[in-house]
Amino acid sequence: MYACPTCGAGLVFDPKTQNLLCLSCRNQYDPENIEKMRLDQAKEVEKELDSQKEYEAISYKCSHCGAELITTDETITTFCSFCRIGTMLDRKTIKKKKPDYIIPFKITKEECKKIYINKIKKSIFAPKNMIETQEVEKIRGIYMPYWVYSFEKHGNDISRGEKYSHRSGDYVYYDDYSLTTKVDANCSGITHDATSNFYDRLSESIAPYSVKEKKNFSPAYLSGYYADNEDVDDNTYMVENKEIASEHLSKILGKEKEYHKYKAKPHIDLSKSRAELALFPVYFLATANNRKNRISYAVINGQTGKIAADIPIDFKKFAIFSAILATLLFVLLNLFLTISMPMLIICSILFNIASLFILLKQNKKISVRENESDDKGVQFKNTKTNNENNIMK
């Protein structure tokens, strides 16, 4: 934990002021200045700033799912944010590779709680325990690692086109053309999470982040927060992101009048690619049901406040709602239509069976773990684990 230069108490990062706040004397300090002061005390400012590629942190590992959380604070984390079943053990001090940059939290935890509660309250079948105080308090600010991709093209792009020439009898003739264009293009800011703990479906749901607000990385920004460990290689998403960038730039080039004239469809082959490691702010909450066999996730973009939640169904609430609805249908139909009692009961039963079937289908569909096999980060981790196990054998 970073200590206050005035009173020596702990400092935490305050999203509102974007400064480090002293928990005791309430003084505020710029994170980068605090980091420079720390280096200055070691009397190696220039040398360390130029050569330091790592930073020191405290690592906690989950006893159940193996997830790893990293912090710079001398605190004890008791529960796993990802599985909610295991406890965070195996505390150790480690050296971590410094990310290229960081986007600090802008949304406070209190604001995050309100966003989450409003989201859950709109879901009438959500379990009551999801908005109980002790549950909401477990929302945790975690810096998630992301790969930020950039692609470039400098050189000629050759595309094939055609133009109507003439008609002769039943035949139509076209002339073929080759269009050569000098291209100097850059496409940057395509992001993908770099951890298998953060499912792609969730990370994509709270995108985008504005990299215009990025800061040079300093461990001071982690004060009061945690960071997830990157365990997904940048090559995992390189091919698909390169294709996204190529299609985007090709679409822009295709708007040029010469390409319309000759009906040419350019496809820019990007020659240079680069991936930077960054930390993005995410508020994370995992909620387990009473039987501990289903984990529901809620994530909030710590920069914009955008929320995505995997909300389960409270079957008791659903049963009460269905009973009330069936009763109302019974009364209304009995008042305005002449229907025999047995037929009305059969219709009500069929309605409830249909509703229950739709409910079960939807409940299965929204579960994150049902789509785990489609997650590229999970696939990469599983493949890596299998390869390591084979080598050990």
C-alpha positions as a Python dict, from the first residue, in 0.01 Angstrom:
ca = {
    (1, 'M'): (0, 0, 0),
    (2, 'Y'): (120, 352, -76),
    (3, 'A'): (167, 567, 235),
    (4, 'C'): (56, 930, 268),
    (5, 'P'): (361, 1163, 261),
    (6, 'T'): (190, 1382, 526),
    (7, 'C'): (64, 1141, 790),
    (8, 'G'): (177, 794, 678),
    (9, 'A'): (-174, 647, 651),
    (10, 'G'): (-285, 436, 354),
    (11, 'L'): (-371, 589, 16),
    (12, 'V'): (-649, 465, -214),
    (13, 'F'): (-734, 573, -569),
    (14, 'D'): (-1043, 799, -584),
    (15, 'P'): (-1231, 773, -919),
    (16, 'K'): (-1401, 1111, -867),
    (17, 'T'): (-1083, 1318, -838),
    (18, 'Q'): (-854, 1074, -1025),
    (19, 'N'): (-610, 1120, -738),
    (20, 'L'): (-483, 911, -448),
    (21, 'L'): (-679, 994, -135),
    (22, 'C'): (-545, 964, 219),
    (23, 'L'): (-789, 772, 439),
    (24, 'S'): (-677, 968, 744),
    (25, 'C'): (-588, 1331, 670),
    (26, 'R'): (-791, 1336, 342),
    (27, 'N'): (-508, 1493, 143),
    (28, 'Q'): (-493, 1410, -228),
    (29, 'Y'): (-195, 1324, -445),
    (30, 'D'): (-134, 1265, -815),
    (31, 'P'): (-66, 890, -871),
    (32, 'E'): (226, 948, -1105),
    (33, 'N'): (386, 1198, -866),
    (34, 'I'): (357, 951, -579),
    (35, 'E'): (526, 683, -789),
    (36, 'K'): (808, 925, -878),
    (37, 'M'): (849, 1011, -509),
    (38, 'R'): (882, 639, -430),
    (39, 'L'): (1150, 601, -695),
    (40, 'D'): (1320, 921, -583),
    (41, 'Q'): (1352, 781, -232),
    (42, 'A'): (1549, 492, -383),
    (43, 'K'): (1778, 753, -548),
    (44, 'E'): (1749, 577, -883),
    (45, 'V'): (1476, 775, -1056),
    (46, 'E'): (1616, 795, -1406),
    (47, 'K'): (1764, 448, -1403),
    (48, 'E'): (1447, 280, -1273),
    (49, 'L'): (1210, 474, -1499),
    (50, 'D'): (1412, 371, -1803),
    (51, 'S'): (1480, 9, -1717),
    (52, 'Q'): (1196, -106, -1492),
    (53, 'K'): (974, -347, -1685),
    (54, 'E'): (811, -504, -1380),
    (55, 'Y'): (640, -396, -1061),
    (56, 'E'): (601, -568, -726),
    (57, 'A'): (255, -688, -620),
    (58, 'I'): (78, -929, -387),
    (59, 'S'): (-89, -1231, -546),
    (60, 'Y'): (-384, -1432, -409),
    (61, 'K'): (-492, -1760, -566),
    (62, 'C'): (-838, -1920, -536),
    (63, 'S'): (-842, -2262, -370),
    (64, 'H'): (-1131, -2377, -593),
    (65, 'C'): (-1105, -2235, -947),
    (66, 'G'): (-740, -2126, -950),
    (67, 'A'): (-818, -1762, -1038),
    (68, 'E'): (-547, -1517, -938),
    (69, 'L'): (-602, -1163, -808),
    (70, 'I'): (-322, -909, -778),
    (71, 'T'): (-306, -603, -553),
    (72, 'T'): (-49, -356, -422),
    (73, 'D'): (-226, -326, -85),
    (74, 'E'): (-135, -513, 235),
    (75, 'T'): (-492, -642, 263),
    (76, 'I'): (-641, -988, 297),
    (77, 'T'): (-899, -1093, 39),
    (78, 'T'): (-1131, -1362, 172),
    (79, 'F'): (-1354, -1466, -119),
    (80, 'C'): (-1304, -1538, -488),
    (81, 'S'): (-1468, -1285, -717),
    (82, 'F'): (-1500, -1538, -998),
    (83, 'C'): (-1644, -1855, -846),
    (84, 'R'): (-1768, -1736, -503),
    (85, 'I'): (-1700, -2088, -374),
    (86, 'G'): (-1328, -2095, -302),
    (87, 'T'): (-1122, -1877, -71),
    (88, 'M'): (-821, -1673, -177),
    (89, 'L'): (-513, -1850, -43),
    (90, 'D'): (-148, -1888, -143),
    (91, 'R'): (-59, -1527, -70),
    (92, 'K'): (280, -1434, -211),
    (93, 'T'): (477, -1138, -337),
    (94, 'I'): (546, -1150, -710),
    (95, 'K'): (700, -948, -989),
    (96, 'K'): (450, -854, -1262),
    (97, 'K'): (512, -728, -1613),
    (98, 'K'): (415, -363, -1634),
    (99, 'P'): (122, -297, -1870),
    (100, 'D'): (173, -40, -2143),
    (101, 'Y'): (-101, 181, -1996),
    (102, 'I'): (-406, 189, -1770),
    (103, 'I'): (-754, 344, -1782),
    (104, 'P'): (-837, 448, -1423),
    (105, 'F'): (-1177, 395, -1260),
    (106, 'K'): (-1416, 688, -1306),
    (107, 'I'): (-1729, 532, -1152),
    (108, 'T'): (-1722, 504, -772),
    (109, 'K'): (-1828, 188, -590),
    (110, 'E'): (-2136, 367, -450),
    (111, 'E'): (-2243, 471, -800),
    (112, 'C'): (-2179, 116, -915),
    (113, 'K'): (-2408, -24, -643),
    (114, 'K'): (-2693, 202, -758),
    (115, 'I'): (-2646, 96, -1121),
    (116, 'Y'): (-2651, -270, -1019),
    (117, 'I'): (-2955, -241, -790),
    (118, 'N'): (-3155, -52, -1056),
    (119, 'K'): (-3072, -325, -1307),
    (120, 'I'): (-3183, -607, -1076),
    (121, 'K'): (-3502, -429, -967),
    (122, 'K'): (-3616, -412, -1330),
    (123, 'S'): (-3596, -792, -1348),
    (124, 'I'): (-3913, -897, -1165),
    (125, 'F'): (-3812, -1265, -1142),
    (126, 'A'): (-3460, -1199, -1005),
    (127, 'P'): (-3383, -1369, -670),
    (128, 'K'): (-3422, -1141, -369),
    (129, 'N'): (-3075, -1221, -234),
    (130, 'M'): (-2913, -1049, -535),
    (131, 'I'): (-2990, -704, -390),
    (132, 'E'): (-2941, -782, -22),
    (133, 'T'): (-2689, -552, 143),
    (134, 'Q'): (-2433, -820, 223),
    (135, 'E'): (-2440, -937, -139),
    (136, 'V'): (-2412, -593, -299),
    (137, 'E'): (-2118, -511, -72),
    (138, 'K'): (-1921, -789, -242),
    (139, 'I'): (-1899, -588, -566),
    (140, 'R'): (-1527, -561, -630),
    (141, 'G'): (-1329, -321, -847),
    (142, 'I'): (-1092, -522, -1065),
    (143, 'Y'): (-860, -399, -1338),
    (144, 'M'): (-904, -649, -1620),
    (145, 'P'): (-611, -706, -1859),
    (146, 'Y'): (-684, -632, -2225),
    (147, 'W'): (-488, -668, -2545),
    (148, 'V'): (-513, -352, -2757),
    (149, 'Y'): (-437, -423, -3123),
    (150, 'S'): (-300, -191, -3391),
    (151, 'F'): (-253, -266, -3761),
    (152, 'E'): (-81, -78, -4041),
    (153, 'K'): (-46, -83, -4418),
    (154, 'H'): (218, 116, -4603),
    (155, 'G'): (253, 34, -4971),
    (156, 'N'): (52, -44, -5283),
    (157, 'D'): (-282, -223, -5282),
    (158, 'I'): (-384, -394, -5607),
    (159, 'S'): (-751, -464, -5676),
    (160, 'R'): (-930, -613, -5975),
    (161, 'G'): (-1219, -434, -6142),
    (162, 'E'): (-1428, -440, -6457),
    (163, 'K'): (-1619, -202, -6681),
    (164, 'Y'): (-1886, -257, -6946),
    (165, 'S'): (-1735, -258, -7297),
    (166, 'H'): (-1999, -352, -7555),
    (167, 'R'): (-2267, -600, -7650),
    (168, 'S'): (-2252, -834, -7946),
    (169, 'G'): (-2553, -1052, -8011),
    (170, 'D'): (-2630, -1252, -7700),
    (171, 'Y'): (-2295, -1169, -7543),
    (172, 'V'): (-2200, -880, -7311),
    (173, 'Y'): (-1832, -789, -7297),
    (174, 'Y'): (-1648, -632, -7003),
    (175, 'D'): (-1293, -500, -6986),
    (176, 'D'): (-1082, -606, -6687),
    (177, 'Y'): (-882, -346, -6497),
    (178, 'S'): (-615, -350, -6231),
    (179, 'L'): (-638, -67, -5979),
    (180, 'T'): (-319, 16, -5792),
    (181, 'T'): (-349, 247, -5491),
    (182, 'K'): (-79, 370, -5258),
    (183, 'V'): (-205, 307, -4905),
    (184, 'D'): (-82, 460, -4580),
    (185, 'A'): (-331, 338, -4324),
    (186, 'N'): (-343, 274, -3951),
    (187, 'C'): (-621, 105, -3755),
    (188, 'S'): (-582, 95, -3377),
    (189, 'G'): (-784, 49, -3060),
    (190, 'I'): (-933, -296, -3127),
    (191, 'T'): (-954, -465, -2786),
    (192, 'H'): (-999, -812, -2640),
    (193, 'D'): (-973, -923, -2278),
    (194, 'A'): (-653, -1108, -2192),
    (195, 'T'): (-789, -1333, -1916),
    (196, 'S'): (-980, -1660, -1928),
    (197, 'N'): (-1172, -1559, -1612),
    (198, 'F'): (-1355, -1284, -1799),
    (199, 'Y'): (-1583, -1444, -2055),
    (200, 'D'): (-1583, -1282, -2400),
    (201, 'R'): (-1962, -1246, -2395),
    (202, 'L'): (-1943, -1033, -2081),
    (203, 'S'): (-1643, -823, -2184),
    (204, 'E'): (-1803, -745, -2521),
    (205, 'S'): (-2131, -650, -2351),
    (206, 'I'): (-1977, -360, -2155),
    (207, 'A'): (-1756, -231, -2437),
    (208, 'P'): (-1632, 10, -2554),
    (209, 'Y'): (-1367, 190, -2350),
    (210, 'S'): (-1225, 527, -2450),
    (211, 'V'): (-848, 491, -2478),
    (212, 'K'): (-826, 871, -2499),
    (213, 'E'): (-838, 868, -2119),
    (214, 'K'): (-549, 625, -2080),
    (215, 'K'): (-266, 699, -1839),
    (216, 'N'): (91, 578, -1815),
    (217, 'F'): (83, 278, -1587),
    (218, 'S'): (171, 328, -1223),
    (219, 'P'): (109, 71, -947),
    (220, 'A'): (-43, 361, -751),
    (221, 'Y'): (-363, 329, -957),
    (222, 'L'): (-414, -18, -806),
    (223, 'S'): (-443, 122, -454),
    (224, 'G'): (-781, 11, -318),
    (225, 'Y'): (-842, -216, -618),
    (226, 'Y'): (-739, -553, -758),
    (227, 'A'): (-609, -664, -1097),
    (228, 'D'): (-668, -993, -1275),
    (229, 'N'): (-378, -1192, -1410),
    (230, 'E'): (-337, -1206, -1789),
    (231, 'D'): (-326, -1569, -1902),
    (232, 'V'): (-434, -1543, -2268),
    (233, 'D'): (-173, -1491, -2539),
    (234, 'D'): (-213, -1190, -2773),
    (235, 'N'): (-205, -1426, -3074),
    (236, 'T'): (-536, -1578, -2962),
    (237, 'Y'): (-735, -1290, -3114),
    (238, 'M'): (-478, -1161, -3364),
    (239, 'V'): (-622, -1321, -3682),
    (240, 'E'): (-985, -1220, -3626),
    (241, 'N'): (-889, -866, -3522),
    (242, 'K'): (-664, -831, -3824),
    (243, 'E'): (-960, -928, -4043),
    (244, 'I'): (-1181, -672, -3865),
    (245, 'A'): (-924, -398, -3930),
    (246, 'S'): (-881, -510, -4292),
    (247, 'E'): (-1256, -502, -4358),
    (248, 'H'): (-1286, -159, -4197),
    (249, 'L'): (-1005, -4, -4402),
    (250, 'S'): (-1118, -182, -4721),
    (251, 'K'): (-1468, -39, -4674),
    (252, 'I'): (-1327, 312, -4648),
    (253, 'L'): (-1110, 267, -4957),
    (254, 'G'): (-1402, 114, -5147),
    (255, 'K'): (-1592, 445, -5121),
    (256, 'E'): (-1349, 612, -5362),
    (257, 'K'): (-1515, 693, -5696),
    (258, 'E'): (-1267, 492, -5905),
    (259, 'Y'): (-1361, 175, -5719),
    (260, 'H'): (-1730, 245, -5786),
    (261, 'K'): (-1657, 317, -6150),
    (262, 'Y'): (-1482, -15, -6204),
    (263, 'K'): (-1687, -216, -5950),
    (264, 'A'): (-1371, -309, -5763),
    (265, 'K'): (-1377, -449, -5410),
    (266, 'P'): (-1046, -380, -5234),
    (267, 'H'): (-915, -606, -4959),
    (268, 'I'): (-624, -447, -4778),
    (269, 'D'): (-360, -693, -4663),
    (270, 'L'): (-224, -542, -4342),
    (271, 'S'): (152, -587, -4318),
    (272, 'K'): (224, -467, -3964),
    (273, 'S'): (53, -565, -3638),
    (274, 'R'): (111, -482, -3274),
    (275, 'A'): (-55, -571, -2941),
    (276, 'E'): (-23, -363, -2625),
    (277, 'L'): (-119, -481, -2276),
    (278, 'A'): (-354, -249, -2086),
    (279, 'L'): (-563, -258, -1769),
    (280, 'F'): (-930, -155, -1798),
    (281, 'P'): (-1159, -84, -1499),
    (282, 'V'): (-1440, -334, -1427),
    (283, 'Y'): (-1670, -376, -1128),
    (284, 'F'): (-1734, -747, -1087),
    (285, 'L'): (-1989, -943, -885),
    (286, 'A'): (-2048, -1318, -889),
    (287, 'T'): (-2355, -1453, -712),
    (288, 'A'): (-2404, -1821, -626),
    (289, 'N'): (-2747, -1979, -579),
    (290, 'N'): (-2836, -2170, -262),
    (291, 'R'): (-2720, -2502, -405),
    (292, 'K'): (-2388, -2350, -524),
    (293, 'N'): (-2436, -2510, -868),
    (294, 'R'): (-2491, -2191, -1070),
    (295, 'I'): (-2286, -1872, -1070),
    (296, 'S'): (-2445, -1553, -1203),
    (297, 'Y'): (-2223, -1264, -1311),
    (298, 'A'): (-2276, -889, -1316),
    (299, 'V'): (-2008, -663, -1464),
    (300, 'I'): (-1999, -285, -1491),
    (301, 'N'): (-1768, -75, -1704),
    (302, 'G'): (-1575, 129, -1447),
    (303, 'Q'): (-1527, 411, -1697),
    (304, 'T'): (-1877, 451, -1849),
    (305, 'G'): (-2110, 270, -1606),
    (306, 'K'): (-2243, 33, -1872),
    (307, 'I'): (-2373, -286, -1711),
    (308, 'A'): (-2421, -645, -1826),
    (309, 'A'): (-2575, -906, -1598),
    (310, 'D'): (-2651, -1275, -1614),
    (311, 'I'): (-2968, -1273, -1401),
    (312, 'P'): (-3116, -1606, -1284),
    (313, 'I'): (-3484, -1676, -1229),
    (314, 'D'): (-3648, -1710, -887),
    (315, 'F'): (-3893, -1995, -950),
    (316, 'K'): (-4098, -1905, -642),
    (317, 'K'): (-4160, -1556, -781),
    (318, 'F'): (-4237, -1704, -1119),
    (319, 'A'): (-4487, -1952, -972),
    (320, 'I'): (-4668, -1675, -781),
    (321, 'F'): (-4679, -1457, -1091),
    (322, 'S'): (-4810, -1744, -1302),
    (323, 'A'): (-5079, -1827, -1045),
    (324, 'I'): (-5198, -1466, -1035),
    (325, 'L'): (-5196, -1441, -1414),
    (326, 'A'): (-5386, -1770, -1450),
    (327, 'T'): (-5646, -1648, -1199),
    (328, 'L'): (-5694, -1321, -1388),
    (329, 'L'): (-5731, -1508, -1715),
    (330, 'F'): (-5983, -1738, -1553),
    (331, 'V'): (-6191, -1445, -1425),
    (332, 'L'): (-6174, -1244, -1748),
    (333, 'L'): (-6253, -1535, -1976),
    (334, 'N'): (-6537, -1647, -1751),
    (335, 'L'): (-6689, -1299, -1757),
    (336, 'F'): (-6672, -1229, -2129),
    (337, 'L'): (-6671, -1571, -2297),
    (338, 'T'): (-6880, -1881, -2262),
    (339, 'I'): (-6626, -2152, -2192),
    (340, 'S'): (-6680, -2465, -1993),
    (341, 'M'): (-6492, -2499, -1667),
    (342, 'P'): (-6289, -2808, -1771),
    (343, 'M'): (-6180, -2635, -2091),
    (344, 'L'): (-6076, -2324, -1898),
    (345, 'I'): (-5869, -2527, -1653),
    (346, 'I'): (-5702, -2716, -1937),
    (347, 'C'): (-5619, -2385, -2112),
    (348, 'S'): (-5467, -2247, -1790),
    (349, 'I'): (-5256, -2559, -1739),
    (350, 'L'): (-5133, -2549, -2099),
    (351, 'F'): (-5048, -2180, -2062),
    (352, 'N'): (-4841, -2246, -1750),
    (353, 'I'): (-4662, -2543, -1910),
    (354, 'A'): (-4573, -2330, -2213),
    (355, 'S'): (-4451, -2046, -1990),
    (356, 'L'): (-4239, -2283, -1783),
    (357, 'F'): (-4084, -2435, -2096),
    (358, 'I'): (-3992, -2089, -2230),
    (359, 'L'): (-3855, -1993, -1889),
    (360, 'L'): (-3631, -2300, -1863),
    (361, 'K'): (-3505, -2252, -2217),
    (362, 'Q'): (-3422, -1885, -2154),
    (363, 'N'): (-3262, -1964, -1820),
    (364, 'K'): (-3028, -2211, -1990),
    (365, 'K'): (-2954, -1972, -2274),
    (366, 'I'): (-2834, -1682, -2057),
    (367, 'S'): (-2607, -1892, -1838),
    (368, 'V'): (-2245, -1792, -1899),
    (369, 'R'): (-2108, -2138, -1833),
    (370, 'E'): (-2333, -2289, -2100),
    (371, 'N'): (-2129, -2092, -2356),
    (372, 'E'): (-1791, -2153, -2194),
    (373, 'S'): (-1676, -2386, -2473),
    (374, 'D'): (-1716, -2103, -2727),
    (375, 'D'): (-1491, -1866, -2531),
    (376, 'K'): (-1152, -1834, -2700),
    (377, 'G'): (-978, -1735, -2377),
    (378, 'V'): (-1101, -2052, -2205),
    (379, 'Q'): (-1003, -2260, -2509),
    (380, 'F'): (-651, -2114, -2500),
    (381, 'K'): (-612, -2185, -2127),
    (382, 'N'): (-744, -2542, -2160),
    (383, 'T'): (-513, -2614, -2455),
    (384, 'K'): (-215, -2471, -2267),
    (385, 'T'): (-299, -2678, -1957),
    (386, 'N'): (-337, -2996, -2161),
    (387, 'N'): (-4, -2937, -2336),
    (388, 'E'): (172, -2880, -2002),
    (389, 'N'): (19, -3197, -1860),
    (390, 'N'): (133, -3397, -2165),
    (391, 'I'): (488, -3265, -2127),
    (392, 'M'): (491, -3364, -1759),
    (393, 'K'): (382, -3717, -1851),
}
